[in-house]
């Protein structure tokens, strides 16, 4: 399998991480509002450093079934978030994904732009059949992104994750290759 990234969109470059990204990664990874609905964070500088080192180590392996890409704003060269795509069942063409974005860049359509670009690669280059993503039901922004990307809400799981001291509900969104093609 050939590498299908980096991916360039109108405003973004989705690319592998470098050690020089550490301050930008910590800017969003250390923000309690950004990590409010995640199973991690807010990160300390030490945790951010270890996470980045882990990503750099994984980048040395190819092929691999999980890809973490930094989201760089082309206009400034600043890393503003990350996007993970994971192939969960290569035989059946199944995968999942997730994303995080620096709060200063919310509500500008950037993560929707990144999501559409990765979905396109997942279906046209990786030939996946079905992709899913989940989000906390309170995370209205992420749910909106998934819907704008053409995904359908297929499930509402009640108290399916114990996270940060409380049970949360999750939405599961999915999209099929045939839906993406149309």
Backbone torsions as a table, in degrees:
resi	resn	phi	psi	omega
1	UNK	NA	129.8	176.2
2	UNK	-79.7	151.7	175.0
3	UNK	-66.8	136.1	-176.3
4	UNK	-106.9	13.6	-179.6
5	UNK	-137.8	159.2	10.0
6	UNK	-70.7	160.8	179.7
7	UNK	-119.5	127.8	176.9
8	UNK	-108.1	132.8	173.5
9	UNK	-117.2	-171.6	-179.4
10	UNK	-58.4	-38.3	-175.5
11	UNK	-121.6	-6.2	-169.6
12	UNK	-129.3	156.3	168.0
13	UNK	-125.5	116.5	175.6
14	UNK	-96.7	117.1	-170.0
15	UNK	-145.9	168.6	176.5
16	UNK	-69.0	157.3	-178.8
17	UNK	-78.2	156.5	170.9
18	UNK	-128.8	163.7	178.0
19	UNK	-62.1	-27.7	179.3
20	UNK	-67.4	-10.5	-179.3
21	UNK	-83.6	-4.8	-169.1
22	UNK	-55.5	-46.1	-179.0
23	UNK	-63.1	-41.6	179.0
24	UNK	-66.7	-40.4	178.3
25	UNK	-63.3	-42.1	-179.4
26	UNK	-69.2	-29.2	179.7
27	UNK	-58.5	-42.8	176.8
28	UNK	-90.1	-34.7	-178.4
29	UNK	-68.6	-24.5	178.9
30	UNK	-92.8	-1.1	-177.2
31	UNK	-86.3	116.9	-179.0
32	UNK	-59.8	-31.0	179.9
33	UNK	-71.5	-37.5	178.6
34	UNK	-66.0	-39.7	-176.4
35	UNK	-93.8	9.0	-175.9
36	UNK	-53.1	-41.1	-176.2
37	UNK	-107.2	17.8	-178.9
38	UNK	-105.2	167.5	176.9
39	UNK	-88.5	7.6	178.3
40	UNK	-130.4	167.4	170.0
41	UNK	74.9	177.4	-2.0
42	UNK	-65.5	142.6	-174.4
43	UNK	-83.3	145.6	168.7
44	UNK	-80.4	164.2	175.7
45	UNK	-57.2	-35.9	179.8
46	UNK	-65.9	-42.9	178.5
47	UNK	-64.3	-44.3	177.8
48	UNK	-56.4	-44.7	-179.5
49	UNK	-60.1	-45.7	-179.2
50	UNK	-66.1	-40.6	177.8
51	UNK	-60.9	-45.1	-179.3
52	UNK	-64.8	-42.3	177.5
53	UNK	-60.7	-39.5	177.4
54	UNK	-62.8	-41.4	178.4
55	UNK	-64.7	-42.5	-180.0
56	UNK	-63.1	-38.5	178.2
57	UNK	-65.5	-44.8	178.9
58	UNK	-63.0	-31.8	-179.2
59	UNK	-63.5	-18.7	-179.4
60	UNK	-76.0	-14.2	-178.0
61	UNK	-97.2	134.7	174.2
62	UNK	-152.8	136.1	-2.5
63	UNK	-75.8	163.0	175.9
64	UNK	-144.8	156.4	-175.2
65	UNK	-95.2	-4.5	177.3
66	UNK	-128.7	125.4	-177.5
67	UNK	-120.8	124.8	172.8
68	UNK	-109.2	122.0	179.8
69	UNK	-117.6	138.2	171.6
70	UNK	-78.3	146.4	177.3
71	UNK	-105.0	109.9	-177.7
72	UNK	-104.6	134.7	175.4
73	UNK	-81.4	115.0	-174.6
74	UNK	-58.0	-38.2	-175.4
75	UNK	-62.4	-30.2	-175.1
76	UNK	-121.0	-16.7	-175.6
77	UNK	78.5	6.3	-178.6
78	UNK	-82.2	136.4	174.0
79	UNK	-80.7	121.7	-172.4
80	UNK	-116.6	0.5	179.3
81	UNK	176.1	-171.0	177.9
82	UNK	-144.1	157.7	-178.3
83	UNK	-137.3	128.8	178.3
84	UNK	-115.7	129.5	172.0
85	UNK	-120.2	129.7	-179.5
86	UNK	-128.8	130.3	173.2
87	UNK	-87.9	114.2	-175.4
88	UNK	-92.5	-23.4	179.8
89	UNK	-151.9	95.2	-175.4
90	UNK	-69.2	-31.5	-180.0
91	UNK	-62.9	-38.5	-179.2
92	UNK	-101.0	1.8	176.7
93	UNK	68.4	41.4	-178.3
94	UNK	-108.0	145.7	178.0
95	UNK	-155.4	170.5	173.9
96	UNK	-139.2	168.2	-180.0
97	UNK	-152.6	164.7	176.2
98	UNK	-154.9	165.7	-177.1
99	UNK	-150.8	161.9	173.6
100	UNK	-146.7	144.8	-176.6
101	UNK	-138.8	137.0	174.6
102	UNK	-52.3	132.4	-175.3
103	UNK	-58.2	-29.9	-179.9
104	UNK	-64.1	-13.6	-175.9
105	UNK	-115.7	12.0	176.8
106	UNK	-67.7	156.3	173.8
107	UNK	62.0	31.9	176.5
108	UNK	-121.3	5.6	-179.8
109	UNK	77.9	7.9	-175.3
110	UNK	-70.9	-43.2	-178.0
111	UNK	-73.4	-29.4	173.4
112	UNK	-65.2	-41.9	177.7
113	UNK	-60.9	-44.5	178.3
114	UNK	-65.0	-42.7	-179.1
115	UNK	-61.7	-46.7	179.6
116	UNK	-61.3	-39.0	-179.8
117	UNK	-66.0	-41.8	180.0
118	UNK	-71.4	-40.9	176.8
119	UNK	-58.2	-41.2	179.5
120	UNK	-60.3	-46.2	177.9
121	UNK	-64.0	-40.7	-178.4
122	UNK	-60.8	-39.2	-176.9
123	UNK	-88.6	-36.0	-175.0
124	UNK	-91.6	-33.2	-178.2
125	UNK	-99.4	-48.2	-178.7
126	UNK	-83.4	-11.8	177.8
127	UNK	57.4	38.2	176.8
128	UNK	-72.0	155.6	-179.1
129	UNK	-96.9	-38.3	-173.3
130	UNK	-148.8	135.4	174.9
131	UNK	-123.8	143.0	175.7
132	UNK	-125.8	160.0	171.8
133	UNK	-149.3	147.0	176.9
134	UNK	-120.8	157.6	173.7
135	UNK	-152.8	154.4	172.9
136	UNK	-59.2	137.6	-177.7
137	UNK	-63.1	-21.5	178.5
138	UNK	-82.0	-10.6	-177.3
139	UNK	-87.1	78.1	-175.7
140	UNK	-60.7	-37.8	-179.2
141	UNK	-62.5	-46.3	179.6
142	UNK	-66.5	-40.7	178.0
143	UNK	-60.2	-41.4	179.5
144	UNK	-63.9	-41.2	177.9
145	UNK	-60.2	-47.1	-178.3
146	UNK	-62.8	-39.1	177.9
147	UNK	-68.2	-41.1	178.5
148	UNK	-64.7	-27.3	178.9
149	UNK	-80.5	0.7	175.7
150	UNK	94.7	10.0	-179.0
151	UNK	-84.1	155.5	178.2
152	UNK	-109.8	139.0	173.7
153	UNK	-77.0	118.8	-177.3
154	UNK	-105.0	-18.7	-176.1
155	UNK	-156.0	152.6	170.4
156	UNK	-125.1	105.9	179.9
157	UNK	-91.9	124.8	-178.2
158	UNK	-88.6	128.7	177.1
159	UNK	42.5	54.1	-177.0
160	UNK	-93.4	-12.6	-178.3
161	UNK	-135.3	128.8	172.0
162	UNK	-96.2	114.5	-169.8
163	UNK	-142.5	129.3	176.8
164	UNK	53.1	42.5	173.0
165	UNK	84.0	8.1	179.8
166	UNK	-149.7	156.2	173.6
167	UNK	-79.0	140.6	177.4
168	UNK	-124.6	156.0	171.9
169	UNK	-96.7	152.1	179.3
170	UNK	-129.4	147.3	166.9
171	UNK	-99.4	143.7	172.0
172	UNK	-114.0	125.6	176.6
173	UNK	-112.0	149.3	178.6
174	UNK	-145.5	157.4	174.6
175	UNK	-146.2	139.6	176.7
176	UNK	-99.8	155.9	177.5
177	UNK	-55.2	-41.9	-178.8
178	UNK	-64.8	-33.1	176.5
179	UNK	-67.3	-40.8	-179.4
180	UNK	-65.5	-40.9	-177.6
181	UNK	-64.1	-29.8	-178.3
182	UNK	-90.6	NA	NA
